[in-house]
């Protein structure tokens, strides 16, 4: 049988390491920037991180910079339109995004709208962006979303009460800067949710139908790193070794989903985000063990490998029992870091399930990548089990 052809995309340059954020000014200048527009999570101003970014940019000869912090959590199309309008009004020729997934997705949307006509809604879907925007540099502060690596960005559409995705290689940044020191100020609750989100990325990518030998390398190592470091990063945020391990895990998981994609967990979680405004990280984290449990039958070897990478002893177990350990390991980790275990803990009740199932079954892009066929009745059973 002929091997499947796999496409592998990552940013043109990745700068990684403690202190890497200090290179942002030099990178902006190298990209030809003279007017840098910086989209930042507003909470970063209290930490001094945005001051360091602005100083690095403005310290370059003939480089000006303007800061924009009106970033919404789980950004709506309206908030993104405001950011894009401000970037264009400033006449930016390089754009820097810094923060969590919300800030980075806002930055990715603003970049594409600098050189593509129309509104963000015109680009919901796969491969609809016609050309790259101005050069972009993305810098994550929490470890989890992988937005600095992937071609995906997510936005809330209030009129539909849905999250919509823009998926295009044109939104992958020119430079990703990953600095573990920036994660030291991330609070435990956010560290837990984003870290479990990274685990969902890694586990789903590893077991997806679009997985390849290249993505498997990154995905399984991300799982191992998360199993080794997330508990410590949540319990003691000042532990730099744990923070560095989680920064690498998020980065690797982002490479994995950017090329292999996600499936069951994200498909079930998106309606929680759109209909009930549950944050992306919490929604994915909560549903991860349930999705893993359902999918385990599809590839016993791979799910057993996930369990082993998370530290579960599988020697001597049957293939089925070893694969089942993957969901158990995810559930135990999520409990240890304080993730809600049931949807009722975040306000979801039985009367909400019908609309959640309806919303989930619309995620055809994700279901096409799932290793086990999922019918509406399957989705219902999983969600009811998670209540």
ABEGO torsion letter per residue (X at the ends): XBBBBBBBBBBABBBBEBGAAAAAAAAAAAAGBABBBBBBBAAAAAAGAAAAAAAAAAABBGBBBBBBABBBBGBBAAAAAAAAAAAAAAGBABBBBBEBAAAAAAAAAAAAAAABBEBAAAABEBGABABBBBBBBBBBABBGAGAAABABBBBBBAAAGBBBBBBBAAABBABBBBBAAAAAABBAAAAAAAAAAAAAAAAAAAABAABBAAAAAAAAAAAAAAAAAAAAAAABAABAAAAAAAAAAAAAAAAAAAAAEBBAAAAAAAAAAAAAGBBAAAAAAAAAAAAAAAAAAABAAAAAAAAAAAGBBABGBBAAAAAAAAAAAAAAAAAAAGBBABAAAAGBBAAAAAAAAAAAAABAAAAAABABBBBAAAAAAAAAAAX
